[in-house]
């Protein structure tokens, strides 16, 4: 059985590997719920649409590996991946924008289950300010920097129109927030010490229309 | 100036490249609106957070390249990327699931602007069936296969709970649909001739919590 050191690696893990860690963790949790205690790299690969070699390479970032051929311990690997992905902590999240996308994200239950707690919601629509999204009162953007600091926000989700996104994010950065998840359809600029992920809802759809176009030629 | 052949390549373009094509197209459309007629690979790279070499490699999939050093023609490259991404056509899309995520996707204006028309909405909630989402009447899942065929659906967006997603997708595949965009938090299985993209709303968030955890060590 492969084992893992308790020490979490401090070397940089490639983004694509970290993304696959999220998927592996989801599969491992499924296996755990089904009472499966060991899993081979090939099984993880099959679930994730990748190769066993890729799984082994990804997991080699997590430290020492034990006996070959017996697979990975499901509980041990689950634990290590949770730690590496920062899921031992809970995170205080602010949502900027309480429109359709923002509201859907707010109510997306898996976020909370993973420890991402949206404790602050900001919107500049005077009709929304003061009303509630779940148990959170929607606040005006005026005091944004103070609010983010007072609420101890770790991570901001941007779900505002493209034209206002950069100026808001500049204020988020000035407030000292170090992680931004951007759903606005615009490329944002942040300093190097701020982690930024852009989610484009069009990219996946366009990769499908590309596939359809190819298959019909 | 670099030029492109009119012939669209039939060789397989890597998924990561196709995803970057979506981003390049967005930037090119911005440049076009600003009246910029030529753009260097370095400028595209800068906007997209990648390298000029990567941009040139990606665009080399699009055929012959003209004079070096003068950059790409914004209108010509826009046109070719639109064609390669299948955006010269309009696509008939069915949305499975009219919950929070489904509704947000339905109302996401850029989908329509790109030619992805959600013409069919299916939900199994009897309180929703018969009511309208925009100008589309929500239909029951019972006649799913017939509905997809009658409506001439090209592409299906799955926004239903994880436990019902696979059985629904099996019926989507049986109806002959060749492209599936999956928002359900489960890995779906489809035959090789069906294009599938999974969108996990957790993957990006977990890659940020990973970055935060690393930076705090």
Interface residues (C-beta under 8 A of the other chain):
Chain A: X8 X10 X12 X13 X15 X18 X19 X21 X22 X23 X25 X26 X27 X47 X48 X49 X83 X84 X85 X86 X87 X89 X91 X100 X101 X103 X104 X105 X107 X108 X110 X111 X114 X115 X116 X154 X155 X178 X179 X180 X181 X185 X187 X193 X195 X197 X199 X200 X201 X202 X203 X204 X205 X206 X207 X208 X209 X210 X211 X212 X213 X214 X215 X217
Chain B: X8 X10 X12 X13 X15 X18 X19 X21 X22 X23 X25 X26 X27 X47 X48 X49 X83 X84 X85 X86 X87 X89 X91 X100 X101 X103 X104 X105 X107 X108 X110 X111 X114 X115 X116 X154 X155 X178 X179 X180 X181 X185 X187 X193 X195 X197 X199 X200 X201 X202 X203 X204 X205 X206 X207 X208 X209 X210 X211 X212 X213 X214 X215 X217
